[in-house]
Amino acid sequence: MWDPQIALLRGRWRCIAPDLPGHGDHSGERFTAESALRTIEYALARAGGPAHLVGCSLGGMFALHAASRTDRPLASVIAAGCSTQPRPGSARAYGQVIGLVDRWGGEAAVHRVMGDEAAGHFLRKGRADLATVERAVAAVATFDLLADTARIDAPVAFLNGNLDQFRGQERRFAARARRGRLVVLGYGTHMVNLTHAVDYTRTLERLLLDAETLGSEG
């Protein structure tokens, strides 16, 4: 799902986009919170220095949780489309909705909603099965993401599309961060990085550069 951003940003930064367990190249692996966090920690180790940790949706929630736990230096954290604290009930409901969408529309629905180019990136490595989605949403429901956010030393930016369904607590999250910033785009839904790739990436690039400027000053 980060294909367009990597294509536009890799001239400036080394971009590492690991597949979490149960996703993409790791689709045969069972998803657990511990294995997902190990995957993120390994990616940070590969960076070889202070890294920008960027995550979207469930990946953004895991990024916040991982950033609060890691001993590795971070240049910044960008949490996109994940400004909400899921609860067990809402997590189960989300998993059920994903299941209904999958049964009713499948990949054709993704193309209709996103458009062919964005859907092509989204589906390039296939989709996680429903069991993986259910395990992932159940895992994030056990995290205290607000407390995680408060423990992160690096700058944290919350980046949301205007119509993103997961921006309900965005101001609360930004206020809990030690160096928090909220950016709401004037366009886009949950997959705004794919549907408005160029404009989104320009904003993401600015956030990364601003964080590096803050780091050099501090």
MDAnalysis code that builds the backbone (N, CA, C; Angstrom):
import MDAnalysis as mda
import numpy as np

u = mda.Universe.empty(654, n_residues=218, atom_resindex=np.repeat(np.arange(218), 3), trajectory=True)
u.add_TopologyAttr("name", ["N", "CA", "C"] * 218)
u.add_TopologyAttr("resid", np.arange(1, 219))
u.add_TopologyAttr("resname", ["MET", "TRP", "ASP", "PRO", "GLN", "ILE", "ALA", "LEU", "LEU", "ARG", "GLY", "ARG", "TRP", "ARG", "CYS", "ILE", "ALA", "PRO", "ASP", "LEU", "PRO", "GLY", "HIS", "GLY", "ASP", "HIS", "SER", "GLY", "GLU", "ARG", "PHE", "THR", "ALA", "GLU", "SER", "ALA", "LEU", "ARG", "THR", "ILE", "GLU", "TYR", "ALA", "LEU", "ALA", "ARG", "ALA", "GLY", "GLY", "PRO", "ALA", "HIS", "LEU", "VAL", "GLY", "CYS", "SER", "LEU", "GLY", "GLY", "MET", "PHE", "ALA", "LEU", "HIS", "ALA", "ALA", "SER", "ARG", "THR", "ASP", "ARG", "PRO", "LEU", "ALA", "SER", "VAL", "ILE", "ALA", "ALA", "GLY", "CYS", "SER", "THR", "GLN", "PRO", "ARG", "PRO", "GLY", "SER", "ALA", "ARG", "ALA", "TYR", "GLY", "GLN", "VAL", "ILE", "GLY", "LEU", "VAL", "ASP", "ARG", "TRP", "GLY", "GLY", "GLU", "ALA", "ALA", "VAL", "HIS", "ARG", "VAL", "MET", "GLY", "ASP", "GLU", "ALA", "ALA", "GLY", "HIS", "PHE", "LEU", "ARG", "LYS", "GLY", "ARG", "ALA", "ASP", "LEU", "ALA", "THR", "VAL", "GLU", "ARG", "ALA", "VAL", "ALA", "ALA", "VAL", "ALA", "THR", "PHE", "ASP", "LEU", "LEU", "ALA", "ASP", "THR", "ALA", "ARG", "ILE", "ASP", "ALA", "PRO", "VAL", "ALA", "PHE", "LEU", "ASN", "GLY", "ASN", "LEU", "ASP", "GLN", "PHE", "ARG", "GLY", "GLN", "GLU", "ARG", "ARG", "PHE", "ALA", "ALA", "ARG", "ALA", "ARG", "ARG", "GLY", "ARG", "LEU", "VAL", "VAL", "LEU", "GLY", "TYR", "GLY", "THR", "HIS", "MET", "VAL", "ASN", "LEU", "THR", "HIS", "ALA", "VAL", "ASP", "TYR", "THR", "ARG", "THR", "LEU", "GLU", "ARG", "LEU", "LEU", "LEU", "ASP", "ALA", "GLU", "THR", "LEU", "GLY", "SER", "GLU", "GLY"])
u.atoms.positions = np.array([
    [0.809, -1.219, 0.000],
    [0.000, 0.000, 0.000],
    [0.843, 1.270, 0.000],
    [2.157, 1.144, 0.198],
    [3.036, 2.305, 0.198],
    [3.799, 2.457, -1.112],
    [3.443, 1.710, -2.128],
    [4.163, 1.780, -3.407],
    [4.325, 3.207, -3.942],
    [3.247, 4.014, -4.024],
    [3.422, 5.358, -4.592],
    [4.351, 6.230, -3.760],
    [4.279, 6.096, -2.431],
    [5.136, 6.917, -1.577],
    [6.604, 6.518, -1.719],
    [6.860, 5.220, -1.774],
    [8.245, 4.760, -1.924],
    [8.827, 5.254, -3.240],
    [8.039, 5.194, -4.311],
    [8.526, 5.633, -5.619],
    [8.925, 7.104, -5.614],
    [8.206, 7.917, -4.836],
    [8.460, 9.355, -4.818],
    [9.482, 9.791, -3.763],
    [9.676, 8.981, -2.727],
    [10.533, 9.388, -1.612],
    [11.901, 8.704, -1.596],
    [12.062, 7.635, -2.357],
    [13.302, 6.864, -2.211],
    [14.534, 7.592, -2.735],
    [14.347, 8.680, -3.479],
    [15.509, 9.467, -3.884],
    [16.134, 10.219, -2.724],
    [15.359, 10.452, -1.665],
    [15.858, 11.188, -0.502],
    [16.127, 10.278, 0.686],
    [15.285, 9.269, 0.867],
    [15.396, 8.374, 2.012],
    [15.452, 6.911, 1.566],
    [16.103, 6.104, 2.357],
    [16.004, 4.657, 2.178],
    [14.654, 4.223, 2.751],
    [13.820, 3.618, 1.927],
    [12.462, 3.255, 2.336],
    [12.361, 1.745, 2.536],
    [11.941, 1.342, 3.711],
    [11.772, -0.068, 4.051],
    [10.300, -0.280, 4.395],
    [9.638, -1.154, 3.647],
    [8.208, -1.405, 3.869],
    [8.003, -2.888, 4.150],
    [8.166, -3.313, 5.396],
    [8.052, -4.745, 5.707],
    [6.602, -5.210, 5.684],
    [6.397, -6.435, 5.259],
    [5.080, -7.068, 5.356],
    [4.928, -7.657, 6.747],
    [3.855, -7.309, 7.426],
    [3.586, -7.897, 8.730],
    [3.168, -9.353, 8.565],
    [3.251, -10.149, 9.612],
    [2.811, -11.554, 9.524],
    [1.373, -11.636, 9.018],
    [1.126, -12.595, 8.128],
    [-0.199, -12.770, 7.552],
    [-0.491, -11.855, 6.387],
    [0.484, -11.027, 5.995],
    [0.302, -10.055, 4.927],
    [1.389, -10.233, 3.867],
    [1.027, -10.034, 2.616],
    [1.998, -10.000, 1.530],
    [2.908, -11.211, 1.482],
    [4.220, -10.957, 1.475],
    [5.196, -12.044, 1.406],
    [5.159, -12.944, 2.634],
    [4.561, -12.476, 3.719],
    [4.471, -13.264, 4.951],
    [3.059, -13.795, 5.178],
    [2.317, -13.983, 4.093],
    [0.918, -14.403, 4.224],
    [0.768, -15.780, 4.856],
    [1.800, -16.595, 4.809],
    [1.717, -17.918, 5.411],
    [1.983, -17.943, 6.903],
    [2.365, -16.799, 7.471],
    [2.689, -16.739, 8.890],
    [1.470, -16.343, 9.717],
    [1.342, -16.920, 10.874],
    [0.243, -16.570, 11.772],
    [0.495, -15.203, 12.395],
    [-0.502, -14.345, 12.368],
    [-0.368, -13.019, 12.945],
    [-0.515, -13.078, 14.452],
    [0.438, -12.503, 15.156],
    [0.318, -12.240, 16.589],
    [0.864, -10.844, 16.836],
    [0.475, -10.242, 17.938],
    [1.019, -8.924, 18.274],
    [2.528, -8.982, 18.415],
    [3.019, -10.045, 19.044],
    [4.458, -10.162, 19.277],
    [5.231, -10.280, 17.961],
    [4.711, -11.070, 17.025],
    [5.418, -11.233, 15.751],
    [5.374, -9.945, 14.932],
    [4.275, -9.213, 15.010],
    [4.186, -7.940, 14.300],
    [5.177, -6.933, 14.861],
    [5.283, -6.871, 16.187],
    [6.224, -5.946, 16.807],
    [7.669, -6.325, 16.502],
    [7.953, -7.629, 16.428],
    [9.300, -8.060, 16.045],
    [9.621, -7.627, 14.617],
    [8.640, -7.696, 13.734],
    [8.848, -7.282, 12.349],
    [9.196, -5.803, 12.273],
    [8.488, -4.986, 13.036],
    [8.768, -3.547, 13.045],
    [10.139, -3.276, 13.651],
    [10.455, -3.957, 14.728],
    [11.760, -3.768, 15.378],
    [12.891, -4.159, 14.432],
    [12.707, -5.226, 13.662],
    [13.727, -5.643, 12.708],
    [13.901, -4.589, 11.616],
    [12.794, -3.997, 11.164],
    [12.891, -2.941, 10.154],
    [13.645, -1.738, 10.694],
    [13.398, -1.380, 11.954],
    [14.129, -0.268, 12.562],
    [15.616, -0.585, 12.671],
    [15.929, -1.829, 12.963],
    [17.331, -2.234, 13.038],
    [18.003, -2.121, 11.671],
    [17.281, -2.470, 10.619],
    [17.834, -2.382, 9.262],
    [18.101, -0.942, 8.860],
    [17.380, -0.007, 9.451],
    [17.544, 1.393, 9.063],
    [18.941, 1.902, 9.404],
    [19.555, 1.342, 10.434],
    [20.929, 1.686, 10.749],
    [21.122, 3.044, 11.400],
    [20.076, 3.648, 11.898],
    [20.160, 4.955, 12.548],
    [18.766, 5.455, 12.840],
    [18.637, 6.687, 13.299],
    [17.299, 7.220, 13.592],
    [16.396, 7.143, 12.361],
    [15.260, 6.510, 12.510],
    [14.356, 6.259, 11.383],
    [13.041, 6.977, 11.591],
    [12.406, 7.333, 10.478],
    [11.020, 7.762, 10.501],
    [10.151, 6.510, 10.448],
    [9.285, 6.338, 11.425],
    [8.404, 5.182, 11.465],
    [7.019, 5.634, 11.019],
    [6.562, 5.120, 9.884],
    [5.300, 5.549, 9.278],
    [4.356, 4.353, 9.200],
    [3.129, 4.529, 9.676],
    [2.153, 3.450, 9.602],
    [0.765, 4.001, 9.351],
    [-0.062, 3.198, 8.697],
    [-1.421, 3.605, 8.371],
    [-2.405, 2.566, 8.888],
    [-3.535, 3.029, 9.404],
    [-4.619, 2.161, 9.852],
    [-4.116, 1.238, 10.962],
    [-4.340, -0.065, 10.858],
    [-3.828, -0.983, 11.869],
    [-2.307, -0.894, 11.969],
    [-1.653, -0.679, 10.820],
    [-0.207, -0.510, 10.840],
    [0.213, 0.722, 11.612],
    [-0.598, 1.780, 11.566],
    [-0.305, 2.972, 12.341],
    [-0.453, 2.739, 13.832],
    [-1.458, 1.953, 14.202],
    [-1.633, 1.624, 15.620],
    [-0.457, 0.803, 16.131],
    [-0.008, -0.151, 15.332],
    [1.167, -0.926, 15.727],
    [2.419, -0.059, 15.744],
    [2.501, 0.931, 14.847],
    [3.652, 1.825, 14.844],
    [3.711, 2.629, 16.137],
    [2.570, 3.142, 16.593],
    [2.538, 3.873, 17.855],
    [2.969, 2.984, 19.021],
    [2.442, 1.766, 19.043],
    [2.775, 0.856, 20.132],
    [4.254, 0.478, 20.086],
    [4.764, 0.204, 18.884],
    [6.179, -0.158, 18.745],
    [7.080, 1.004, 19.125],
    [6.704, 2.213, 18.721],
    [7.527, 3.389, 19.023],
    [7.614, 3.652, 20.519],
    [6.571, 3.292, 21.246],
    [6.585, 3.510, 22.696],
    [7.445, 2.492, 23.424],
    [7.806, 1.404, 22.742],
    [8.527, 0.308, 23.381],
    [9.985, 0.203, 22.950],
    [10.306, 0.683, 21.757],
    [11.634, 0.452, 21.217],
    [12.700, 1.263, 21.948],
    [13.910, 0.711, 21.980],
    [15.062, 1.436, 22.504],
    [15.853, 2.119, 21.392],
    [15.432, 1.925, 20.159],
    [16.145, 2.496, 19.024],
    [15.723, 3.953, 18.820],
    [16.644, 4.799, 18.367],
    [16.304, 6.213, 18.152],
    [15.359, 6.373, 16.965],
    [14.405, 7.260, 17.099],
    [13.449, 7.545, 16.043],
    [13.551, 9.006, 15.639],
    [13.538, 9.247, 14.327],
    [13.518, 10.624, 13.842],
    [12.122, 11.213, 13.977],
    [11.103, 10.405, 13.757],
    [9.722, 10.828, 13.925],
    [8.818, 9.615, 13.793],
    [7.563, 9.812, 14.150],
    [6.519, 8.823, 13.938],
    [5.381, 9.515, 13.201],
    [4.930, 8.905, 12.110],
    [3.769, 9.396, 11.362],
    [2.682, 8.346, 11.502],
    [1.609, 8.699, 12.184],
    [0.493, 7.775, 12.414],
    [-0.683, 8.240, 11.564],
    [-0.964, 7.510, 10.507],
    [-1.973, 7.919, 9.534],
    [-3.224, 7.057, 9.652],
    [-4.359, 7.693, 9.626],
    [-5.620, 6.959, 9.614],
    [-5.811, 6.050, 10.810],
    [-5.356, 6.483, 11.979],
    [-5.451, 5.603, 13.151],
    [-5.652, 6.390, 14.431],
    [-6.330, 7.529, 14.347],
    [-6.497, 8.396, 15.520],
    [-7.731, 7.995, 16.317],
    [-7.728, 6.771, 16.789],
    [-8.826, 6.283, 17.608],
    [-8.315, 5.153, 18.491],
    [-8.913, 5.004, 19.643],
    [-8.575, 3.910, 20.555],
    [-9.617, 2.808, 20.394],
    [-9.273, 1.721, 19.707],
    [-10.257, 0.654, 19.526],
    [-10.526, -0.083, 20.831],
    [-11.739, -0.539, 20.987],
    [-12.155, -1.372, 22.112],
    [-12.526, -2.744, 21.584],
    [-12.570, -3.752, 22.441],
    [-12.885, -5.095, 21.950],
    [-14.166, -5.156, 21.125],
    [-15.207, -4.466, 21.560],
    [-16.463, -4.501, 20.814],
    [-16.348, -3.858, 19.454],
    [-15.720, -2.673, 19.399],
    [-15.573, -2.001, 18.112],
    [-14.619, -2.761, 17.200],
    [-13.608, -3.405, 17.790],
    [-12.678, -4.199, 16.983],
    [-13.394, -5.376, 16.342],
    [-14.247, -6.056, 17.107],
    [-15.008, -7.169, 16.535],
    [-15.929, -6.683, 15.421],
    [-16.567, -5.531, 15.640],
    [-17.470, -4.987, 14.629],
    [-16.715, -4.657, 13.344],
    [-15.510, -4.097, 13.501],
    [-14.711, -3.776, 12.325],
    [-14.363, -5.042, 11.544],
    [-13.964, -6.079, 12.260],
    [-13.660, -7.342, 11.594],
    [-14.859, -7.908, 10.863],
    [-16.039, -7.765, 11.433],
    [-17.257, -8.245, 10.787],
    [-17.572, -7.453, 9.526],
    [-17.369, -6.133, 9.590],
    [-17.601, -5.305, 8.407],
    [-16.660, -5.693, 7.278],
    [-15.382, -5.904, 7.614],
    [-14.420, -6.335, 6.598],
    [-14.883, -7.650, 5.963],
    [-15.397, -8.561, 6.786],
    [-15.885, -9.832, 6.273],
    [-17.055, -9.662, 5.333],
    [-17.980, -8.775, 5.668],
    [-19.135, -8.537, 4.804],
    [-18.705, -7.944, 3.463],
    [-17.802, -6.964, 3.524],
    [-17.309, -6.361, 2.291],
    [-16.641, -7.403, 1.416],
    [-15.864, -8.284, 2.046],
    [-15.154, -9.309, 1.299],
    [-16.125, -10.259, 0.610],
    [-17.179, -10.657, 1.320],
    [-18.129, -11.597, 0.733],
    [-18.991, -10.948, -0.344],
    [-19.334, -9.692, -0.153],
    [-20.245, -9.041, -1.085],
    [-19.553, -8.501, -2.334],
    [-18.360, -7.976, -2.159],
    [-17.750, -7.289, -3.289],
    [-16.411, -7.808, -3.728],
    [-15.598, -8.283, -2.784],
    [-14.273, -8.775, -3.113],
    [-13.406, -7.710, -3.769],
    [-12.519, -8.148, -4.637],
    [-11.582, -7.224, -5.269],
    [-12.279, -6.241, -6.188],
    [-13.399, -6.645, -6.777],
    [-14.135, -5.730, -7.652],
    [-14.591, -4.501, -6.885],
    [-14.981, -4.699, -5.629],
    [-15.413, -3.557, -4.813],
    [-14.250, -2.610, -4.543],
    [-13.053, -3.160, -4.332],
    [-11.872, -2.324, -4.101],
    [-11.616, -1.447, -5.317],
    [-11.734, -2.014, -6.509],
    [-11.525, -1.241, -7.735],
    [-12.574, -0.147, -7.877],
    [-13.832, -0.468, -7.535],
    [-14.886, 0.538, -7.657],
    [-14.674, 1.697, -6.691],
    [-14.259, 1.385, -5.481],
    [-14.111, 2.419, -4.456],
    [-12.851, 3.243, -4.667],
    [-11.735, 2.599, -4.992],
    [-10.440, 3.287, -5.059],
    [-10.068, 3.763, -6.452],
    [-10.600, 3.098, -7.471],
    [-10.087, 3.305, -8.816],
    [-9.026, 2.268, -9.122],
    [-8.793, 2.038, -10.405],
    [-7.943, 0.919, -10.802],
    [-6.486, 1.085, -10.383],
    [-5.939, 2.289, -10.515],
    [-4.517, 2.458, -10.179],
    [-4.277, 2.239, -8.693],
    [-5.085, 2.877, -7.844],
    [-4.918, 2.711, -6.398],
    [-5.176, 1.273, -5.983],
    [-6.217, 0.664, -6.558],
    [-6.530, -0.729, -6.227],
    [-5.398, -1.662, -6.646],
    [-4.742, -1.344, -7.743],
    [-3.627, -2.172, -8.179],
    [-2.517, -2.227, -7.152],
    [-2.206, -1.085, -6.542],
    [-1.201, -1.068, -5.475],
    [-1.716, -1.818, -4.247],
    [-2.946, -1.555, -3.879],
    [-3.524, -2.143, -2.670],
    [-3.557, -3.666, -2.743],
    [-3.801, -4.188, -3.938],
    [-3.989, -5.628, -4.109],
    [-2.752, -6.347, -4.634],
    [-1.656, -5.613, -4.848],
    [-0.502, -6.193, -5.552],
    [0.008, -7.466, -4.907],
    [0.053, -7.516, -3.595],
    [0.527, -8.716, -2.910],
    [-0.616, -9.510, -2.284],
    [-1.842, -9.270, -2.741],
    [-2.982, -9.957, -2.156],
    [-3.425, -9.289, -0.867],
    [-4.493, -9.811, -0.296],
    [-5.029, -9.257, 0.951],
    [-4.909, -10.275, 2.071],
    [-4.790, -9.761, 3.270],
    [-4.765, -10.652, 4.430],
    [-6.106, -11.370, 4.541],
    [-6.066, -12.622, 4.984],
    [-7.328, -13.347, 5.153],
    [-8.056, -12.826, 6.390],
    [-9.315, -13.225, 6.515],
    [-10.146, -12.678, 7.579],
    [-9.653, -13.083, 8.956],
    [-9.070, -14.262, 9.082],
    [-8.533, -14.687, 10.376],
    [-7.406, -13.757, 10.815],
    [-6.569, -13.341, 9.869],
    [-5.487, -12.413, 10.195],
    [-6.042, -11.054, 10.606],
    [-7.040, -10.573, 9.867],
    [-7.661, -9.288, 10.214],
    [-8.252, -9.348, 11.615],
    [-8.933, -10.431, 11.924],
    [-9.547, -10.560, 13.247],
    [-8.496, -10.580, 14.352],
    [-7.372, -11.284, 14.120],
    [-6.313, -11.310, 15.126],
    [-5.689, -9.926, 15.293],
    [-5.514, -9.222, 14.183],
    [-4.883, -7.907, 14.248],
    [-5.753, -6.909, 15.006],
    [-7.043, -6.871, 14.691],
    [-7.912, -5.905, 15.376],
    [-8.101, -6.280, 16.840],
    [-8.097, -7.571, 17.139],
    [-8.181, -7.981, 18.543],
    [-6.928, -7.558, 19.299],
    [-5.771, -7.614, 18.624],
    [-4.513, -7.224, 19.272],
    [-4.501, -5.744, 19.605],
    [-4.868, -4.880, 18.638],
    [-4.785, -3.444, 18.901],
    [-5.811, -3.013, 19.951],
    [-6.876, -3.796, 20.115],
    [-7.864, -3.467, 21.146],
    [-7.305, -3.645, 22.551],
    [-6.181, -4.363, 22.669],
    [-5.548, -4.534, 23.986],
    [-4.515, -3.445, 24.271],
    [-4.174, -2.637, 23.267],
    [-3.185, -1.572, 23.449],
    [-3.852, -0.343, 24.072],
    [-3.109, 0.387, 24.874],
    [-3.530, 1.714, 25.315],
    [-2.763, 2.713, 24.454],
    [-3.340, 3.053, 23.317],
    [-2.610, 3.845, 22.334],
    [-2.379, 5.282, 22.791],
    [-3.268, 5.816, 23.593],
    [-3.045, 7.158, 24.131],
    [-1.846, 7.170, 25.074],
    [-1.758, 6.165, 25.928],
    [-0.601, 6.067, 26.812],
    [0.670, 5.808, 26.009],
    [0.573, 4.968, 24.970],
    [1.727, 4.733, 24.105],
    [2.210, 6.039, 23.490],
    [1.269, 6.824, 22.983],
    [1.616, 8.089, 22.342],
    [2.355, 9.006, 23.312],
    [1.910, 9.045, 24.541],
    [2.528, 9.929, 25.541],
    [3.955, 9.517, 25.872],
    [4.315, 8.267, 25.626],
    [5.666, 7.785, 25.969],
    [6.685, 8.005, 24.853],
    [6.251, 8.430, 23.688],
    [7.158, 8.546, 22.541],
    [7.928, 9.861, 22.619],
    [9.259, 9.777, 22.586],
    [10.096, 10.974, 22.669],
    [10.163, 11.734, 21.348],
    [10.082, 11.031, 20.249],
    [10.228, 11.657, 18.931],
    [8.984, 12.464, 18.564],
    [9.099, 13.391, 17.606],
    [7.910, 14.077, 17.101],
    [6.909, 13.070, 16.531],
    [5.644, 13.281, 16.824],
    [4.585, 12.402, 16.339],
    [3.581, 13.245, 15.567],
    [3.344, 12.900, 14.310],
    [2.347, 13.587, 13.496],
    [1.208, 12.630, 13.187],
    [-0.003, 13.110, 13.367],
    [-1.203, 12.353, 13.018],
    [-1.735, 12.917, 11.711],
    [-1.774, 12.078, 10.698],
    [-2.095, 12.502, 9.338],
    [-3.357, 11.784, 8.879],
    [-4.412, 12.557, 8.618],
    [-5.709, 11.955, 8.288],
    [-6.336, 12.590, 7.063],
    [-6.996, 11.761, 6.288],
    [-7.841, 12.268, 5.220],
    [-9.078, 12.925, 5.799],
    [-9.652, 13.841, 5.048],
    [-10.785, 14.608, 5.537],
    [-11.963, 13.736, 5.955],
    [-12.193, 12.638, 5.235],
    [-13.328, 11.763, 5.507],
    [-12.893, 10.415, 6.079],
    [-11.724, 10.378, 6.689],
    [-11.247, 9.132, 7.288],
    [-12.134, 8.752, 8.468],
    [-12.567, 7.499, 8.489],
    [-13.465, 7.048, 9.559],
    [-12.750, 6.819, 10.880],
    [-11.411, 6.889, 10.898],
    [-10.654, 6.643, 12.119],
    [-9.998, 7.915, 12.671],
    [-10.623, 9.058, 12.468],
    [-10.030, 10.300, 12.980],
    [-10.828, 10.865, 14.151],
    [-11.671, 10.062, 14.770],
    [-12.592, 10.546, 15.780],
    [-11.942, 11.128, 17.023],
    [-10.731, 10.667, 17.374],
    [-10.051, 11.159, 18.580],
    [-8.736, 11.857, 18.247],
    [-8.656, 12.406, 17.056],
    [-7.374, 12.929, 16.575],
    [-6.817, 14.052, 17.449],
    [-7.669, 14.945, 17.917],
    [-7.169, 16.045, 18.755],
    [-6.662, 15.527, 20.101],
    [-7.344, 14.535, 20.615],
    [-6.921, 13.947, 21.886],
    [-5.568, 13.265, 21.740],
    [-5.377, 12.550, 20.638],
    [-4.099, 11.885, 20.410],
    [-2.979, 12.908, 20.248],
    [-3.213, 13.929, 19.434],
    [-2.174, 14.930, 19.209],
    [-1.799, 15.639, 20.506],
    [-2.780, 15.867, 21.371],
    [-2.508, 16.541, 22.642],
    [-1.710, 15.668, 23.602],
    [-1.837, 14.357, 23.478],
    [-1.113, 13.461, 24.385],
    [0.351, 13.294, 24.007],
    [0.686, 13.565, 22.772],
    [2.079, 13.420, 22.335],
    [2.936, 14.526, 22.921],
    [4.163, 14.194, 23.285],
    [5.082, 15.196, 23.825],
    [5.391, 16.268, 22.789],
    [5.543, 15.842, 21.560],
    [5.754, 16.766, 20.439],
    [4.795, 16.362, 19.325],
    [3.519, 16.639, 19.542],
    [2.483, 16.171, 18.646],
    [2.057, 17.211, 17.623],
    [1.579, 16.719, 16.513],
    [1.100, 17.573, 15.425],
    [-0.051, 16.865, 14.724],
    [-1.091, 17.604, 14.412],
    [-2.240, 17.049, 13.696],
    [-2.347, 17.712, 12.339],
    [-2.411, 16.884, 11.291],
    [-2.586, 17.388, 9.925],
    [-3.789, 16.670, 9.318],
    [-4.821, 17.438, 8.995],
    [-5.999, 16.894, 8.334],
    [-6.027, 17.422, 6.906],
    [-5.984, 16.528, 5.967],
    [-5.982, 16.899, 4.558],
    [-7.366, 17.398, 4.148],
    [-7.418, 18.191, 3.124],
    [-8.699, 18.700, 2.648],
    [-9.382, 17.756, 1.683],
    [-8.984, 16.508, 1.682],
    [-9.508, 15.530, 0.724],
    [-9.263, 14.133, 1.278],
    [-9.930, 13.155, 0.688],
    [-9.574, 11.769, 0.919],
    [-10.289, 11.061, 2.041],
    [-10.346, 9.751, 1.910],
    [-10.908, 8.867, 2.917],
    [-9.778, 8.052, 3.538],
    [-10.068, 6.838, 3.951],
    [-9.092, 6.072, 4.722],
    [-7.851, 5.708, 3.910],
    [-8.002, 5.421, 2.630],
    [-6.871, 5.043, 1.791],
    [-6.389, 6.212, 0.948],
    [-6.333, 7.392, 1.565],
    [-5.997, 8.608, 0.840],
    [-4.592, 8.558, 0.255],
    [-3.683, 7.807, 0.858],
    [-2.325, 7.734, 0.318],
    [-2.287, 7.062, -1.048],
    [-3.318, 6.269, -1.360],
    [-3.400, 5.618, -2.665],
    [-4.285, 6.381, -3.632],
    [-5.371, 6.944, -3.135],
    [-6.313, 7.619, -4.034],
    [-5.857, 9.027, -4.417],
    [-5.015, 9.650, -3.594],
    [-4.474, 10.984, -3.874],
    [-2.960, 10.943, -3.640],
    [-2.295, 10.033, -4.326],
    [-0.923, 9.659, -3.974],
    [0.058, 10.827, -4.034],
    [0.026, 11.631, -5.077],
    [1.037, 12.680, -5.238],
    [0.875, 13.758, -4.172],
    [-0.348, 14.263, -4.000],
    [-0.570, 15.308, -2.998],
    [-0.280, 14.788, -1.590],
    [-0.702, 13.562, -1.317],
    [-0.443, 12.966, -0.007],
    [1.056, 12.875, 0.253],
    [1.805, 12.426, -0.732],
    [3.236, 12.227, -0.544],
    [3.959, 13.550, -0.345],
    [3.488, 14.599, -0.988],
    [4.082, 15.921, -0.743],
    [3.908, 16.325, 0.720],
    [2.725, 16.076, 1.260],
    [2.498, 16.401, 2.669],
    [3.357, 15.532, 3.569],
    [3.426, 14.237, 3.262],
    [4.253, 13.336, 4.055],
    [5.717, 13.766, 4.017],
    [6.199, 14.130, 2.848],
    [7.587, 14.581, 2.719],
    [7.838, 15.816, 3.585],
    [6.897, 16.753, 3.578],
    [7.059, 17.953, 4.390],
    [7.117, 17.621, 5.870],
    [6.275, 16.674, 6.312],
    [6.290, 16.276, 7.719],
    [7.622, 15.637, 8.099],
    [8.162, 14.813, 7.227],
    [9.443, 14.178, 7.502],
    [10.565, 15.205, 7.580],
    [10.578, 16.143, 6.639],
    [11.603, 17.169, 6.640],
    [11.479, 18.093, 7.841],
    [10.250, 18.440, 8.208],
    [10.051, 19.284, 9.389],
    [10.580, 18.584, 10.643],
    [10.331, 17.278, 10.756],
    [10.811, 16.524, 11.920],
    [12.343, 16.520, 11.952],
    [12.969, 16.397, 10.790],
    [14.428, 16.408, 10.763],
    [14.978, 17.781, 11.138],
    [14.274, 18.837, 10.746],
    [14.694, 20.177, 11.139],
    [14.597, 20.357, 12.647],
    [13.502, 19.862, 13.223],
    [13.356, 19.938, 14.666],
    [14.464, 19.171, 15.372],
    [14.808, 18.000, 14.807],
    [15.857, 17.195, 15.406],
    [17.206, 17.879, 15.358],
    [17.490, 18.571, 14.254],
    [18.785, 19.237, 14.135],
    [18.875, 20.444, 15.049],
    [17.708, 21.025, 15.376],
    [17.696, 22.188, 16.266],
    [17.720, 21.793, 17.742],
    [17.288, 20.544, 18.000],
    [17.158, 20.167, 19.394],
    [18.254, 19.329, 19.935],
])
